[in-house]
Structures are given as structure tokens and as C-alpha cells.
């Protein structure tokens, strides 16, 4: 009889421990099931030249970043100057995935704020973003020369994220 009375208490303690552990975690560190797996295939029209496309196969053999962005995204405005400065260093191709946006708005936004992208592709209906497991914009994927996703940044790429996480990973992939 006493053992049955302890079951609710034991369940409460277990739930409290899980809740306590969950509260100590950074919500931006959501593990992606795609890390170290092949990047989902795509073929999308380019933003600046809708008659031309880009596919995953076109990036084969290159280490590159796929940055998911939109003109309506407030957090994208935070990361944009960091990406513009980074692009000027020409470390690797940065491909923009313009997500659920209007072409006119996207082009205007890049004209006004600078264009950090080697090129941007258009994901108007969000299907490619869905394939990549995009939770929201911005998100950035580091993809290796074999087409495998090696890192996923949820939220803005800050200078700190660039210096401490992305650049070391990029150097490792490019040289090793």
C-alpha cells in the first residue's frame, strides 16, 4: 500500500528533474537530425535572374553557407551587416535562400542593405526550407564539399558566432 503512494511522488520528482534540465538549455541549440547527413536536394530559380537556377549539385566540391533569410525578418536585419562584412573576405560562397518572400521586397532589401550573397535563390512556398528543417528565419547551414550539412545556426549569425564557431569549422572543412 505504501509503495503505491510513492509512485505519484516519484513521477513528480522525475518530471521536476527533466524540467530543471530543460530550463538550463539554450533554445537556440536545437539539435538538427540533418547534421552530418546529405543536404536535401533542391533546384530553385535565382533571385536576380529568374530564368537561371541553382541546384545542390552545382555546389558539389565546395564548402559553402546556405543562409535562409527574408526581407520581412527582423532578426535578419541584425545579422545582415555581419554577413556583408564576412562576404567581403571571400572565404567561401554564401548562398542566400530567400524564404517565403516577395521578389520585389527581397531585391529592394538587398539593394538598400548590401548584398552579401554569391547569389540568392527563391523558396517562395517554403518547401526547400521545410526539407532543411527550418524553424524560422534566419538560419544558416554549413555544407561541406560532399554535400553534407556540418553545422546549423538557428537565429542570427553574430560576429561572435562567426569567429568562435563558423570560421573554425570552415577552416577545418577547407583544409582537412
C-alpha positions as CSV (number, residue, x, y, z in Angstrom):
1,X,0.0,0.0,0.0
2,X,2.8,2.4,0.9
3,X,4.6,1.6,-2.4
4,X,1.6,2.7,-4.4
5,X,1.5,6.0,-2.5
6,X,5.2,6.7,-3.5
7,X,4.5,6.3,-7.3
8,X,3.0,9.8,-7.8
9,X,5.8,11.4,-5.7
10,X,8.4,9.5,-7.8
11,X,6.8,10.6,-11.0
12,X,6.7,14.2,-9.8
13,X,10.5,14.1,-8.9
14,X,11.4,12.6,-12.3
15,X,9.3,15.3,-14.1
16,X,10.9,18.1,-12.0
17,X,14.4,16.8,-12.9
18,X,13.6,16.8,-16.6
19,X,12.0,20.3,-16.4
20,X,15.1,21.6,-14.4
21,X,17.5,20.2,-17.1
22,X,15.4,21.7,-19.9
23,X,15.4,25.1,-18.3
24,X,19.2,25.1,-18.3
25,X,19.5,24.5,-22.1
26,X,19.9,27.2,-24.7
27,X,16.8,27.1,-27.0
28,X,19.0,28.0,-30.0
29,X,20.9,24.8,-29.6
30,X,18.2,22.6,-31.1
31,X,20.0,19.6,-32.5
32,X,19.3,19.0,-36.1
33,X,18.8,15.5,-37.4
34,X,20.4,16.6,-40.6
35,X,23.9,17.2,-39.1
36,X,26.5,15.0,-40.9
37,X,23.8,13.8,-43.3
38,X,23.4,14.7,-47.0
39,X,21.8,18.1,-47.6
40,X,18.3,17.8,-49.1
41,X,18.4,18.2,-52.9
42,X,16.9,21.3,-54.5
43,X,16.8,23.2,-57.8
44,X,15.5,26.8,-57.4
45,X,15.4,30.0,-59.5
46,X,17.9,32.7,-58.8
47,X,16.5,35.9,-57.3
48,X,18.4,38.3,-59.6
49,X,17.9,36.1,-62.7
50,X,14.7,34.1,-62.5
51,X,15.5,32.3,-65.8
52,X,18.6,30.8,-64.2
53,X,18.6,28.2,-61.4
54,X,20.9,26.7,-58.8
55,X,20.9,23.2,-57.5
56,X,22.7,21.3,-54.8
57,X,24.7,19.5,-57.5
58,X,26.1,22.9,-58.6
59,X,27.8,23.3,-55.3
60,X,29.4,19.9,-55.3
61,X,33.1,20.1,-54.2
62,X,32.7,23.4,-52.4
63,X,32.4,24.3,-48.8
64,X,29.6,26.8,-48.6
65,X,27.0,28.5,-46.4
66,X,23.3,28.4,-47.1
67,X,21.7,31.4,-45.3
68,X,17.9,31.4,-45.0
69,X,16.6,35.0,-45.0
70,X,13.6,37.2,-45.8
71,X,13.0,40.9,-46.1
72,X,10.3,40.7,-43.5
73,X,12.5,39.1,-40.9
74,X,13.5,41.4,-38.1
75,X,16.4,39.1,-36.9
76,X,17.8,39.0,-40.4
77,X,18.4,42.8,-40.1
78,X,20.6,42.0,-37.1
79,X,22.8,39.5,-38.9
80,X,22.9,41.3,-42.3
81,X,25.9,43.6,-41.6
82,X,27.9,40.7,-40.2
83,X,27.2,38.7,-43.4
84,X,28.0,41.7,-45.6
85,X,31.4,42.1,-43.9
86,X,32.1,38.4,-44.0
87,X,31.2,38.2,-47.7
88,X,33.8,40.9,-48.5
89,X,36.5,38.5,-47.2
90,X,35.6,35.9,-49.9
91,X,36.2,33.0,-47.5
92,X,33.6,30.8,-49.2
93,X,30.4,31.1,-51.2
94,X,27.4,32.3,-49.3
95,X,24.2,31.3,-50.9
96,X,21.0,33.1,-49.8
97,X,17.8,31.2,-49.6
98,X,15.1,33.9,-49.8
99,X,12.3,32.3,-47.8
100,X,8.6,33.0,-48.4
101,X,9.2,36.5,-49.6
102,X,8.1,38.8,-52.4
103,X,10.7,39.2,-55.1
104,X,10.3,43.0,-55.2
105,X,10.8,43.3,-51.4
106,X,13.8,41.0,-51.4
107,X,15.6,42.8,-54.2
108,X,14.9,46.2,-52.6
109,X,16.2,44.9,-49.2
110,X,19.4,43.7,-50.8
111,X,19.8,47.0,-52.7
112,X,19.4,49.0,-49.5
113,X,21.4,46.9,-47.1
114,X,24.1,45.4,-49.4
115,X,24.1,42.0,-50.9
116,X,26.3,39.5,-49.0
117,X,25.4,36.6,-51.2
118,X,27.3,35.0,-54.0
119,X,23.7,34.6,-55.3
120,X,20.3,34.1,-53.8
121,X,17.7,31.5,-54.7
122,X,13.9,31.8,-54.2
123,X,12.0,29.5,-52.0
124,X,8.6,31.3,-52.4
125,X,6.5,28.5,-51.0
126,X,8.9,27.3,-48.3
127,X,9.3,23.7,-49.5
128,X,13.0,23.7,-49.5
129,X,13.1,25.3,-46.1
130,X,10.9,22.6,-44.9
131,X,13.2,20.0,-46.3
132,X,16.1,21.6,-44.4
133,X,14.1,21.7,-41.2
134,X,13.9,25.4,-41.0
135,X,12.1,26.5,-37.8
136,X,12.2,30.2,-38.7
137,X,14.5,32.8,-40.3
138,X,17.3,33.4,-40.1
139,X,19.0,30.0,-40.1
140,X,22.4,29.2,-41.6
141,X,23.8,25.8,-42.8
142,X,27.4,25.0,-43.3
143,X,27.7,22.4,-46.1
144,X,30.8,20.6,-47.0
145,X,32.2,19.7,-50.4
146,X,30.5,16.3,-50.3
147,X,27.1,18.0,-49.8
148,X,26.7,17.1,-46.1
149,X,25.4,19.5,-43.6
150,X,28.1,20.0,-41.0
151,X,26.6,22.8,-38.8
152,X,23.2,24.6,-38.4
153,X,22.9,28.0,-36.8
154,X,19.5,28.8,-35.6
155,X,19.0,32.6,-35.3
156,X,21.2,35.4,-36.4
157,X,24.9,34.9,-37.3
158,X,26.6,37.3,-34.9
159,X,30.2,38.3,-35.1
160,X,30.8,36.0,-32.0
161,X,29.2,33.0,-33.7
162,X,31.2,33.7,-36.9
163,X,34.5,34.0,-35.0
164,X,34.1,31.2,-32.5
165,X,32.0,28.6,-34.3
166,X,31.7,29.1,-38.1
167,X,35.2,30.2,-39.1
168,X,36.9,27.3,-37.2
169,X,34.6,24.8,-38.7
170,X,35.0,26.4,-42.2
171,X,38.8,26.2,-41.9
172,X,38.7,22.6,-40.8
173,X,36.5,21.7,-43.7
174,X,38.6,23.6,-46.2
175,X,41.9,22.3,-45.0
176,X,41.3,19.0,-43.6
